[in-house]
């Protein structure tokens, strides 16, 4: 089947072939589980689609993940293939009534959690369930349903109001063509996510082997030496200039907070959300850390690390390492990242855990020669660079899919095939 693309003019309106249809005219809703207590869950042999399955997926391809006890003769609504499942409540109006299409054949004992509701198309409905799921997750669908959300701390949606909403539907053949394009993009995203997860697991295994000396790289036989972090690096805290003095801020010195230090990634940083001036540096507890310093968060997100590409400063939520030999920087970075438990076990605090510079200095560490440190760090950096490249590709693919949804689900861009005009 050959397809080409038609793009309408800038003065946007839904194409004439896309007819407004009231949702209640093409299907009916049903409720989730009722009359259940906490004792009924995780004990029975029946399964149910969980709240998070609905929230996190436009397309449900795997069996329901929850288990529940259903008594003989108990009347509950069953989930069927091609049903559309909606979450009935959320913490924000923008996330109410996210839709997930059931794209597998549930067994006879599959139900829906009580915080969601189902929508079943009528036999002759001019609609495809997966097309509808994509539609309700697009900007068009979000604009439609978020205005219906009601609540203060938690938002709910009325099924009656939702059924009274009109949606624009293209001919069913075009719906299927659109659905196939978006499914292809989604499959690519899922495959990239699985690959990234696998690569991260492999990297963790490599770290476990190489950072302990359990596995040695070719050409290295020298014994490792036991020492302490304080023997390898100077440890510095940070500080915050007064926010009441404008001359302390918006300078050329990057100034980091713990929230900017990523849990994952290659760890090389140079740009911060805020910057300070030399005056701000001098009038605060902040220190100018040279390039190749290892920034280590000391509170809240304890033990997250990064390597500074340029001279930087931090707030007081860090115990940063300035290696006495800069060639040790990346080995120390990976060692600290892999041994967060060493920080956590020494941290103290009633409101939140925090570790002091002196306690970081006292952490024992066994290290190889500088040359082997560089070799080990090189292997791990190569692994990180590969993961970072995949992460960038994933973000690009997600962005492309979002653009496709915006174009295809509004009719701005048409997929034209035989029978679709």
C-alpha positions in Angstrom: 0.0 0.0 0.0 1.6 3.2 -1.1 1.4 6.3 1.1 2.3 9.9 0.5 2.0 13.0 2.8 -0.3 16.0 2.4 0.1 19.0 4.7 -2.8 21.5 4.9 -2.3 25.2 4.9 -1.2 27.2 8.0 -4.8 28.3 8.7 -5.5 25.1 10.7 -8.9 23.3 10.9 -9.7 19.6 11.1 -10.0 18.1 7.6 -13.5 17.9 6.2 -13.3 14.1 6.3 -12.7 14.1 10.0 -16.1 14.1 11.5 -17.0 15.3 15.1 -18.3 12.3 17.0 -19.6 12.3 20.6 -17.6 9.8 22.6 -20.7 8.4 24.2 -22.2 7.6 20.8 -19.4 5.1 19.9 -19.0 3.2 23.2 -19.9 2.7 26.8 -17.9 3.0 30.1 -17.6 0.5 32.9 -16.1 0.7 36.3 -13.2 -1.0 37.9 -13.2 -3.4 40.9 -15.7 -2.6 43.6 -16.2 -3.8 47.2 -12.6 -4.9 47.7 -10.4 -4.5 50.8 -6.6 -4.6 51.1 -6.8 -8.2 52.1 -8.3 -9.2 48.7 -5.2 -8.1 46.8 -2.0 -10.0 46.1 -3.7 -13.2 47.4 -6.1 -14.4 44.7 -5.7 -16.1 41.4 -7.5 -13.5 39.3 -5.5 -10.7 37.7 -6.2 -7.0 37.3 -4.7 -4.1 35.3 -2.9 -1.8 37.7 -3.2 2.0 37.9 0.4 2.4 36.9 -0.1 0.1 33.8 -2.8 2.5 32.7 -0.8 5.7 33.5 2.4 4.6 31.9 1.3 3.0 28.6 -0.7 4.0 25.6 -0.7 0.4 24.5 -1.0 -2.6 26.9 0.6 -5.6 25.4 1.4 -7.6 28.5 -1.0 -9.5 30.9 -2.4 -7.6 33.9 0.3 -7.4 36.7 -1.9 -7.3 39.8 -3.6 -10.3 41.5 -6.9 -10.2 43.4 -9.2 -12.6 45.1 -12.6 -12.8 43.3 -15.2 -14.9 45.1 -17.4 -17.4 43.1 -20.5 -15.6 41.7 -19.1 -12.2 42.4 -20.1 -9.6 39.8 -17.2 -7.6 38.5 -16.5 -6.0 35.1 -14.0 -8.0 32.9 -11.4 -6.4 30.7 -11.5 -7.3 27.0 -9.1 -6.8 24.1 -9.5 -3.4 22.4 -11.0 -1.8 25.5 -9.8 1.7 26.3 -8.8 2.1 29.9 -8.7 5.6 31.6 -7.3 6.7 35.0 -10.2 8.4 36.8 -8.0 10.6 39.0 -4.6 12.2 39.2 -2.5 14.7 41.1 -2.7 17.2 38.3 -5.5 18.0 35.8 -3.1 17.4 32.9 -2.8 13.7 33.8 -6.4 12.9 34.3 -8.0 10.4 31.8 -4.8 9.2 30.2 -5.8 6.3 27.9 -4.4 2.9 27.4 -5.6 0.5 24.7 -5.7 -3.2 25.6 -3.7 -4.9 22.9 -3.6 -8.4 24.2 -6.3 -11.1 24.8 -7.0 -11.1 28.6 -8.1 -14.4 30.1 -11.6 -14.6 31.6 -10.4 -13.5 35.0 -8.9 -10.2 34.2 -10.2 -7.1 35.9 -9.5 -3.4 36.2 -8.2 -1.5 39.3 -10.8 0.6 41.2 -9.1 3.9 40.4 -9.6 3.5 36.7 -12.6 2.9 34.3 -13.0 1.2 31.0 -14.5 2.2 27.7 -15.7 -0.4 25.3 -16.4 0.5 21.7 -19.7 -0.6 20.1 -19.4 -3.3 17.5 -20.1 -0.9 14.6 -18.1 2.0 16.1 -16.1 4.0 13.4 -13.1 4.1 15.7 -9.9 2.2 16.5 -9.0 1.8 20.2 -5.3 2.4 19.8 -5.8 5.5 17.7 -8.1 6.8 20.5 -5.4 6.0 23.1 -2.8 8.0 21.2 -5.4 10.8 20.7 -6.1 11.1 24.4 -2.4 11.3 25.1 -1.8 14.0 22.5 -2.0 17.7 23.1 -5.5 17.6 21.5 -6.7 15.0 24.0 -5.0 16.7 26.9 -6.6 20.0 26.1 -10.0 18.3 25.8 -10.0 16.4 29.2 -7.9 18.6 31.4 -10.6 21.3 31.3 -13.0 18.7 32.7 -10.8 17.8 35.8 -12.3 18.7 39.1 -10.7 18.9 42.5 -8.2 20.7 44.7 -5.4 18.4 46.0 -6.4 15.5 43.7 -8.3 15.8 40.4 -11.1 13.6 39.1 -13.1 13.4 35.9 -16.7 12.7 35.4 -17.4 9.8 33.1 -20.7 11.5 32.0 -18.9 14.7 31.0 -16.2 12.7 29.2 -18.8 10.8 27.2 -20.4 14.1 26.2 -17.2 15.4 24.6 -16.9 15.4 20.8 -13.7 14.2 19.1 -12.8 14.5 15.4 -12.3 11.1 13.8 -10.8 10.5 10.4 -12.0 7.5 8.3 -11.1 4.3 10.1 -8.6 3.2 7.5 -6.7 6.5 8.1 -6.9 5.9 11.9 -5.2 2.6 11.4 -2.6 4.1 9.2 -1.9 6.8 11.8 -1.9 4.2 14.6 0.7 2.0 12.7 3.1 5.0 12.2 2.9 5.9 15.9 3.2 2.3 17.0 6.4 2.0 14.9 7.8 5.0 16.7 6.8 3.6 20.1 8.4 0.3 19.3 11.7 2.0 18.5 11.4 4.0 21.8 10.8 0.7 23.7 13.7 -1.1 22.1 16.0 1.8 22.9 14.9 1.8 26.5 15.5 -1.9 26.8 19.0 -1.5 25.2 19.9 1.3 27.5 18.8 -0.7 30.5 20.9 -3.6 29.3 23.9 -1.4 28.7 23.6 0.1 32.2 23.4 -3.4 33.7 26.5 -4.4 31.8 28.4 -1.3 32.9 27.5 -2.0 36.6 29.0 -5.5 36.2 32.2 -4.1 34.6 32.5 -1.6 37.5 32.1 -4.4 40.0 34.9 -6.3 38.4 37.4 -3.6 37.5 37.0 -1.3 40.5 37.7 -4.2 42.9 40.6 -5.8 41.0 38.6 -9.0 40.7 39.2 -8.7 37.0 42.4 -7.1 35.7 42.9 -5.5 32.3 45.6 -7.1 30.1 49.2 -6.0 31.0 48.6 -5.2 34.7 49.9 -7.4 37.5 51.0 -4.9 40.2 49.5 -5.2 43.6 46.8 -2.8 44.7 47.5 -0.5 47.6 45.1 0.2 50.5 44.8 3.8 51.6 42.2 6.5 52.4 40.3 9.0 50.3 42.0 11.8 52.2 45.4 10.6 51.1 44.4 10.8 47.5 42.4 14.0 47.4 41.6 17.1 49.4 38.0 17.3 50.4 36.1 20.6 50.3 32.6 21.7 51.2 30.8 24.6 49.6 28.8 27.7 50.3 26.1 30.1 49.2 26.7 33.8 48.7 24.0 36.1 50.1 21.1 36.2 47.6 20.4 39.8 48.9 23.5 41.1 47.2 23.1 41.2 43.4 26.8 41.8 42.8 27.5 38.2 44.1 25.5 36.6 41.3 25.4 36.2 37.6 29.1 36.1 37.2 31.3 33.7 35.2 31.9 31.0 37.9 29.5 28.0 37.6 27.8 27.3 40.9 26.2 23.9 41.4 23.5 22.6 43.8 22.9 18.8 44.5 19.8 18.7 42.3 21.9 19.4 39.2 24.1 16.3 39.7 22.6 13.5 37.7 22.2 10.0 39.1 23.2 8.6 35.8 25.2 9.8 32.8 28.8 10.3 31.9 29.3 12.8 34.8 31.2 15.5 33.0 29.7 19.0 33.8 30.6 22.6 33.1 27.3 24.6 32.9 25.2 25.3 36.0 21.7 26.8 36.5 23.2 29.7 38.4 26.6 31.4 38.5 28.5 33.6 40.9 31.0 36.4 40.7 34.6 36.4 42.2 33.2 38.8 44.9 30.5 36.3 45.7 33.0 33.5 45.9 35.2 35.5 48.3 32.3 36.6 50.6 30.9 33.0 51.1 32.0 29.6 52.1 32.2 28.5 48.5 35.5 27.3 47.1 36.8 27.5 43.5 37.4 23.9 42.6 39.8 23.3 39.7 38.9 21.3 36.6 38.9 17.6 37.1 37.5 17.9 40.7 34.9 15.3 41.6 31.7 16.9 42.9 30.1 14.6 45.5 26.7 15.4 47.0 26.8 15.2 50.8 23.1 15.5 51.7 19.6 14.7 50.3 20.7 12.9 47.1 23.7 11.6 49.0 26.7 10.3 47.0 25.8 11.5 43.4 29.0 12.4 41.6 30.2 14.5 38.6 33.6 15.6 37.2 34.1 19.3 36.7 35.3 20.1 33.1 36.1 23.7 34.2 36.7 25.5 37.5 33.4 25.5 39.5 32.0 26.3 42.9 29.2 24.5 44.8 26.8 25.2 47.6 27.1 23.5 51.0 25.5 20.3 49.9 28.8 18.8 48.7 32.0 17.2 49.9 34.0 17.6 46.7 37.3 15.9 46.0 40.3 17.6 44.5 42.7 14.8 43.5 46.3 15.2 44.4 47.1 13.7 41.0 44.5 14.7 38.3 45.1 11.5 36.5 43.1 9.8 39.3 40.0 11.9 38.8 38.0 9.5 36.7 38.9 6.4 38.6 37.9 8.2 41.9 34.7 9.4 40.2 33.7 5.8 39.3 34.8 4.4 42.6 32.7 7.0 44.6 29.8 6.3 42.3 30.0 2.6 42.8 30.6 2.8 46.5 27.8 5.2 47.6 27.1 2.8 50.5 30.4 3.9 52.0 29.0 7.5 52.2 25.6 6.4 53.3 26.8 4.2 56.2 28.8 7.1 57.6 26.2 9.8 57.2 24.1 11.1 60.1 21.2 13.5 60.7 17.7 13.6 62.1 16.0 15.6 59.3 18.1 14.3 56.4 21.4 12.3 56.2 24.6 14.3 55.7 28.3 13.4 55.7 31.1 15.6 56.8 34.4 16.2 54.9 36.4 14.5 57.7 34.3 11.3 57.4 34.8 11.3 53.6 38.5 11.6 54.1 38.5 8.6 56.4 36.9 6.2 53.9 39.2 3.3 53.0 40.0 2.6 49.4 42.2 0.1 47.6 43.7 1.4 44.4 46.0 0.2 41.5 48.8 2.2 39.9 48.0 5.5 38.2 48.5 3.8 34.8 45.9 1.1 35.7 43.5 3.7 37.1 43.6 5.5 33.8 43.0 2.2 31.9 40.0 1.2 34.1 38.5 4.7 33.9 38.9 4.6 30.1 36.9 1.4 29.8 34.1 2.8 32.0 34.1 6.2 30.1 33.7 4.3 26.8 30.7 2.5 28.3 29.2 5.8 29.6 29.7 7.5 26.2 27.9 4.7 24.5 25.0 5.0 27.0 24.9 8.8 26.6 24.7 8.4 22.8 21.8 6.0 23.2 20.1 8.4 25.7 20.4 11.3 23.1 19.0 9.0 20.4 16.1 8.1 22.8 15.3 11.7 23.6 15.4 12.6 19.9 13.1 9.7 19.0 10.6 10.7 21.8 10.7 14.3 20.4 10.0 13.0 16.9 7.1 10.9 18.1 5.6 13.9 19.9 5.8 15.9 16.7 4.2 13.0 14.7 1.3 12.9 17.2 0.8 16.6 16.9 0.8 16.5 13.1 -1.1 13.2 12.5 -3.7 13.4 15.2 -4.8 16.8 14.1 -4.9 16.2 10.4 -2.2 18.8 9.8 -0.2 16.1 8.1 -2.2 13.4 6.2 -1.3 9.8 5.5 -2.8 9.1 2.2 -3.3 5.5 1.0 -5.8 3.5 -1.1 -9.2 4.1 0.4 -8.0 7.1 2.4 -8.9 10.4 0.7 
